[in-house]
Amino acid sequence: MSFLPFALPDIGEEEIAEVVDALRSGWITSGPKVLQFERDFAACMGGGVEAVALNSATAGLHLALDAMGIGPGDEVITTTHTFTATAQVICHVGARPVIVDIDPETLCIDVAAVEAAITPSTRAIIPMHFGGRAAEMPSLLDVARKHGLQVLEDAAHALPTTSAGQLVGTLGSDATVFSFYANKTMTTGEGGMLVTRNPAIAERARIMRLHGLSRDAFDRYNSEKANWQYEIVAPGHKCNLTDVAAAIGIHQLRKVDAFRNQRARIAAWYDKALADLPLTLAPHALPGDRHAWHLYVIRLQSGARTTRDDVLNGLFRAGIGCSVHYIPLHQHRYWRETHGLTAQMFPHSQQAYERSISLPIYPRMTESDVGRVAAALRALV
Ligand SMILES: *Cc1c(COP(=O)(O)O)cnc(C)c1O
């Protein structure tokens, strides 16, 4: 039987034609297609946000923290149950990461743990919407307001997710960052988008994404006038998105709701097919909220007669790609040794890690693919 991959991008002829158009246009780096992608993205979000395109979500998180004025001497609180990028960017701006545990039901950052970790040096919180299910944003925003903290959402999994009926990206946080990495809910190969209602954050990110140039390449090259002059106003970075990548994004964005609906269908198939097995199924969104279903994570229940690794290996032997989200920060050498994190500090994340398996979920999967995964799991557990 053929291998069922863990993730697979869904690229159509529209994306291919738009990439060809970029290639033939003579303009392949940041230019008109990036501008259009940013405008389309901001319009899609609504709520008066600006969108700043970058070559990764990691760059977006980094530039957001910089634009929020976070630096040496500051503490930023985030979760251990995430990809390392969420927390590494705190180190990149010279601040101190303060890592807390998750809520065992949602696998998102635990709000009470956040509040307990606040000190006079705390400046910001970075929640991550695990798997595409929104973190507890209303309570997190309350905590932030009460303590005068900024909030940066890692929404790498969360397009299109809603919280209390509002699209992630338009909640009351300072900035939100989406990822268009190859396996995310929409892709540009590599890419990311910083979304904010704060024009100063958007402006600073635009400057810092391109060497700290006072004006964007757009203004410099799109103008009719001879326009060779520029000024460096900060030691910026190089993390602008290319027009070739934006060409893919323009069409992926138009399909993002359809992709999401197909992912939700797959999640419902899994829910039904796995209901009678001794598994904790993927956490759902609160009633009325939209789950982006980037991931479908099952957990072995306590007292299971098998181990996570045996099940994972069995699935691979059955030709099914799967993964573990996440190997928490406290399991990685850098985070253990440099930041003193231990498994004992994060019992909920540790337990989730030991029992979690992420099953394949992507728009091209069929009901019979889901049946195949369910049958393999049934034989293993
Ligand atoms: C994918 C991912 C990122 C990084 O996204 P890039 O676009 O690859 O930089 C950050 N945080 C989380 C939670 C992710 O899953």
The ligand as an SDF file (V2000), in Angstrom:
LIG
                    3D

 15 15  0  0  0  0  0  0  0  0999 V2000
    5.7350   26.3340   12.2870 C   0  0  0  0  0  0  0  0  0  0  0  0
    5.7570   27.0340   13.5980 C   0  0  0  0  0  0  0  0  0  0  0  0
    6.5260   28.1790   13.8250 C   0  0  0  0  0  0  0  0  0  0  0  0
    7.5330   28.6870   12.8490 C   0  0  0  0  0  0  0  0  0  0  0  0
    7.0170   28.9660   11.6180 O   0  0  0  0  0  0  0  0  0  0  0  0
    8.0640   29.2730   10.4230 P   0  0  0  0  0  0  0  0  0  0  0  0
    7.1800   29.9330    9.3980 O   0  0  0  0  0  0  0  0  0  0  0  0
    8.5820   27.9530    9.9720 O   0  0  0  0  0  0  0  0  0  0  0  0
    9.1000   30.1520   10.9520 O   0  0  0  0  0  0  0  0  0  0  0  0
    6.4140   28.8390   15.0260 C   0  0  0  0  0  0  0  0  0  0  0  0
    5.6090   28.3760   15.9850 N   0  0  0  0  0  0  0  0  0  0  0  0
    4.8750   27.2680   15.8350 C   0  0  0  0  0  0  0  0  0  0  0  0
    3.9850   26.8270   16.9370 C   0  0  0  0  0  0  0  0  0  0  0  0
    4.9370   26.5480   14.6430 C   0  0  0  0  0  0  0  0  0  0  0  0
    4.2410   25.4180   14.5020 O   0  0  0  0  0  0  0  0  0  0  0  0
  1  2  1  0
  2  3  1  0
  2 14  2  0
  3  4  1  0
  3 10  2  0
  4  5  1  0
  5  6  1  0
  6  7  2  0
  6  8  1  0
  6  9  1  0
 10 11  1  0
 11 12  2  0
 12 13  1  0
 12 14  1  0
 14 15  1  0
M  END
$$$$
